[in-house]
């Protein structure tokens, strides 16, 4: 796992060392001064139940506060069994996913249940979590929220640019975007935007910029936002996908 972070001076400093093994990769991370946003802190305080990276806020609202993985679809299904009236998924601190295939299944579950997605002031939606946000039957984006995208990487170290244009690896995403309401041209434009920066980097978008893609994808909005212009609490966790 790699991380991109910029913590404010007021943040409490501590060190976390993580090791994640994928195939023959061992990627170690030492993360200092990781900042916990006030929105995340409040969400954890008021949560009445936890299912993996999901926190149940009340009978109709659940929040995403962490990285999804292969267990997330089952965890979300169990959550919905226990709280069948869930109608809104809030994105609080959503760094991405460790399993893109499972992540797309989770997105389809969200859409099938007609659940709305919402990101408020201070919310952060990054990497694979963007696909989950797109799954909302309706989507609400605060202008002061933030998003980040980057190109994908498979277990063999290959990215989108390494596959032919007609490869199924591309269709996996294009078909998903179409399922979530984009036409083919909009899906291709959005997919190209997400792959405009390599896996190791990130393109940051304000809430207004992402709203331009999800509410008016036929119009190409400006997306080149510098990370340092956004709130310092945001960081992006990267993980190989297509597992």
C-alpha positions in Angstrom: 0.0 0.0 0.0 1.3 3.4 -0.9 0.0 6.6 0.6 -0.1 10.2 -0.4 -0.7 12.5 2.5 -0.3 16.1 3.7 -1.1 16.5 7.4 -1.6 19.9 9.0 0.7 21.0 11.7 -2.0 20.7 14.3 -2.5 17.0 13.6 -1.3 14.5 16.2 1.8 12.6 15.0 2.2 8.9 15.2 3.8 6.2 13.0 2.0 3.2 11.5 3.9 0.5 9.7 1.9 -1.7 7.4 2.8 -4.6 5.2 0.7 -6.0 2.4 1.6 -9.0 0.3 0.1 -9.4 -3.2 1.4 -12.3 -5.3 5.2 -11.7 -5.1 4.9 -8.1 -4.0 5.7 -6.9 -0.5 4.9 -3.2 -0.2 5.7 -1.6 3.1 4.4 1.7 4.3 5.5 4.0 7.1 3.0 6.7 7.6 3.6 9.6 9.9 1.3 12.3 11.1 -1.9 10.7 9.7 -4.8 13.0 10.4 -8.2 12.0 11.5 -10.8 14.4 10.2 -13.5 15.8 12.5 -16.2 14.3 10.3 -14.6 10.8 10.7 -14.3 11.3 14.4 -18.0 12.4 14.7 -19.1 9.4 12.6 -17.3 6.9 14.8 -18.8 8.5 17.9 -22.4 8.3 16.8 -22.2 4.9 15.0 -24.5 2.3 16.5 -23.0 -0.7 14.6 -20.0 -1.6 12.5 -19.7 -4.0 9.6 -16.2 -4.0 8.2 -15.6 -0.4 6.8 -19.2 0.5 7.2 -20.7 2.3 10.2 -24.5 2.3 10.8 -25.6 5.8 11.9 -29.3 5.1 12.2 -32.0 2.9 10.8 -31.8 4.6 7.3 -28.1 5.8 7.1 -24.8 4.0 6.8 -21.3 5.6 6.4 -18.2 4.3 4.7 -15.1 5.0 6.8 -12.4 2.8 5.4 -11.0 0.6 2.6 -13.2 -2.1 1.1 -11.9 -5.5 0.3 -13.1 -9.0 -0.7 -15.2 -9.4 2.4 -17.1 -6.1 1.9 -20.0 -7.4 -0.2 -20.8 -10.0 2.4 -20.4 -7.5 5.2 -22.7 -5.0 3.4 -25.3 -7.8 2.8 -25.3 -8.6 6.5 -25.7 -5.0 7.3 -28.7 -4.7 5.0 -30.2 -7.8 6.6 -30.0 -6.2 10.0 -31.0 -2.8 8.9 -33.3 -3.3 5.8 -34.5 0.4 5.8 -31.0 1.7 4.9 -31.5 4.4 2.2 -28.4 6.5 2.2 -24.7 5.7 2.1 -22.5 8.5 3.3 -18.9 8.7 2.2 -16.8 10.0 5.1 -13.3 8.6 4.7 -13.2 6.3 1.7 -9.6 5.7 0.5 -10.4 3.0 -2.0 -10.4 -0.8 -2.3 -8.1 -3.8 -2.0 -10.2 -5.8 -4.4 -11.7 -4.1 -7.4 -13.9 -7.0 -8.5 -15.5 -7.2 -5.1 -15.8 -3.4 -5.2 -17.8 -3.5 -8.4 -20.1 -6.2 -7.0 -20.6 -3.9 -4.0 -21.5 -1.0 -6.2 -24.1 -3.1 -8.0 -25.6 -4.1 -4.7 -25.9 -0.4 -3.8 -27.7 0.3 -7.0 -29.9 -2.7 -6.9 -31.2 -1.6 -3.4 -31.8 1.9 -4.7 -29.5 3.4 -2.0 -28.5 7.1 -2.4 -24.9 8.2 -2.0 -23.8 11.4 -0.3 -20.6 13.1 0.5 -20.7 16.1 2.9 -18.3 18.9 3.8 -15.1 17.2 4.8 -15.9 13.9 3.1 -13.2 12.3 1.0 -13.8 9.8 -1.8 -10.7 8.3 -3.5 -9.6 5.6 -5.9 -12.0 2.6 -6.0 -14.5 4.4 -3.7 -15.4 6.7 -6.6 -17.0 3.6 -8.3 -19.1 3.1 -5.2 -20.2 6.7 -5.1 -21.3 6.4 -8.7 -23.6 3.5 -7.7 -26.0 5.8 -5.8 -29.6 5.9 -7.1 -29.2 9.6 -6.4 -26.0 11.4 -5.6 -25.4 14.4 -3.4 -22.0 16.1 -3.4 -21.0 19.0 -1.1 -18.8 21.6 -2.9 -16.3 21.3 0.0 -15.9 17.5 -0.3 -13.0 16.1 -2.3 -12.3 13.2 -4.7 -9.2 11.6 -6.1 -8.7 9.2 -9.0 -5.8 7.4 -10.5 -5.1 4.6 -13.0 -5.5 1.0 -12.0 -2.8 -1.6 -11.7 -3.2 -5.4 -11.8 -1.4 -8.1 -9.9 1.2 -8.3 -12.7 2.0 -4.6 -12.5 0.2 -3.8 -15.7 -2.0 -0.7 -16.1 -4.8 0.3 -18.5 -2.3 1.6 -21.0 -0.7 -1.9 -21.2 -3.9 -3.6 -22.6 -5.4 -3.3 -26.1 -8.3 -1.0 -26.5 -10.8 -3.8 -26.8 -9.5 -5.8 -23.8 -12.1 -7.1 -21.3 -10.1 -5.3 -18.6 -11.4 -2.0 -20.0 -15.0 -3.2 -20.6 -15.2 -4.2 -16.9 -15.2 -0.5 -16.0 -17.0 0.8 -19.1 -19.9 -1.6 -18.6 -20.1 -0.7 -14.9 -20.3 3.1 -15.7 -23.0 2.5 -18.3 -24.9 0.4 -15.7 -24.6 3.4 -13.4 -26.3 5.8 -15.8 -23.6 7.0 -18.3 -24.0 6.5 -22.0 -21.1 4.9 -23.8 -19.4 8.2 -24.7 -19.7 9.5 -21.1 -18.4 6.2 -19.8 -15.3 6.4 -22.1 -14.6 10.0 -21.1 -14.9 9.3 -17.4 -12.7 6.2 -17.7 -10.1 8.1 -19.7 -10.1 10.8 -17.0 -9.5 8.3 -14.2 -6.6 6.8 -16.1 -5.0 10.2 -17.0 -2.6 9.8 -14.1 -0.6 6.6 -13.2 -1.4 4.3 -10.4 1.4 5.8 -8.2 -0.1 9.3 -8.5 -3.4 11.0 -8.0 -5.7 13.5 -9.7 -7.6 15.5 -7.1 -11.0 16.9 -7.8 -13.2 19.3 -5.8 -16.8 18.4 -5.1 -17.9 20.8 -7.8 -15.5 19.2 -10.3 -16.8 15.7 -9.6 -20.4 16.9 -9.8 -19.7 18.0 -13.3 -18.8 14.4 -14.2 -21.7 12.7 -12.4 -24.5 15.2 -13.2 -23.4 16.4 -16.6 -20.8 14.0 -18.0 -21.5 15.1 -21.5 -19.7 18.4 -20.7 -16.0 18.0 -19.9 -15.2 19.8 -16.7 -11.8 21.0 -15.6 -10.2 18.5 -13.3 -6.5 19.5 -12.8 -6.7 20.4 -9.1 -3.4 20.5 -7.2 -3.4 18.3 -4.0 -1.9 21.1 -1.9 -4.9 23.3 -2.6 -7.2 20.8 -0.9 -7.7 20.3 2.9 -4.6 18.7 4.5 -6.4 15.8 6.1 -6.8 13.9 2.8 -4.5 11.1 1.8 -4.9 8.4 -0.9 -4.3 4.8 -0.3 -3.4 2.8 -3.3 -3.7 -0.9 -3.7 -3.3 -3.3 -6.7 -6.7 -4.1 -8.2 -8.3 -6.6 -10.5 -7.6 -9.4 -8.0 
